[in-house]
């Protein structure tokens, strides 16, 4: 494996990592904005109000996207081990 191939493998790995983490991070972003808006409107400044729903929402999204994540990881592993 030469330097160009190694750089391509690292680049592809990083892109895949970003792609697989995007749904969970997006859910955290949307939930965080919604909860912050709710807290600003109602003036409720409770720490658990912002933390618990985000964790639950991220867990639900992680469970929902697990088959897709597994499929992408299996495909990536096949490409890496087959050399293509």
N, C-alpha and C positions, 0 to 999 in steps of 0.2 A: 504494500500500500504506500503510495507516494503522498507527498504533502497535500496536493490538490484533492485527492480522494479523502484524506483525513479531515480536511476543512469542510468538504461536502457532507460527510457523515455528521460532524458536529453541528453544522448549520441545520441540517435536516432534523436532527435530534432536538435542537432548540425550538425550531418552528413547530414541531409536533408537541412539545411540552406546552408552548403558548396556546396552541389550538385546543389541546385537551383541558387546559385549566380555564379557558375563556368562559364556558357556561357557568361554572361555579363562581368565578369572580364577577361575572355580569349579574348573576342573581344577588350577590352580596352588594353590588353597587346600587341596583334598583331598589332592593329592600332597605338599604341604608338611607337612600334619598327619600323614600316614602316615609320611613320612620322619623327622620329628621324633620320633614315637612309636618307630620302629625304632631311632633313635639313642639314645633314652633307655633303651630296654630293653637294647640291646647295649653301651652306653657307648662307641660308636664316634663320635668327634667329628671326622670328616673333612669339610672344607668342600666338596669336589667331590661327596661323597655326597648332599648336599642340593641342590646347584646343577644338576648334569647331568641327573638324572631329571626335575626340574621343567621344564627347558628342552625336553627331549625330549617329555615329556607334553603340554606346551603346544603344541608344534609339531604333534604328532599330532592334537590336538583342533582346532587351526586348520585343518589340512588337511581334516579330516572335516566341519567346519561351513562350509567355504568356499562350497559351492553355496547353502546357506541364506542366508549373509551377502550373497552377490551378488544373490540374488533380492530380499531386503529392500531393498538399496541401489537396485536398478533400480526397484522399486515406489515408493520414496521419491522418486527422481529424476523419475519420471513424474508423480507428484502435484505436485511443485514446478514443473516446466516446463509442466504443463497449467493451472496456476493454480487447481487444485481441491484 
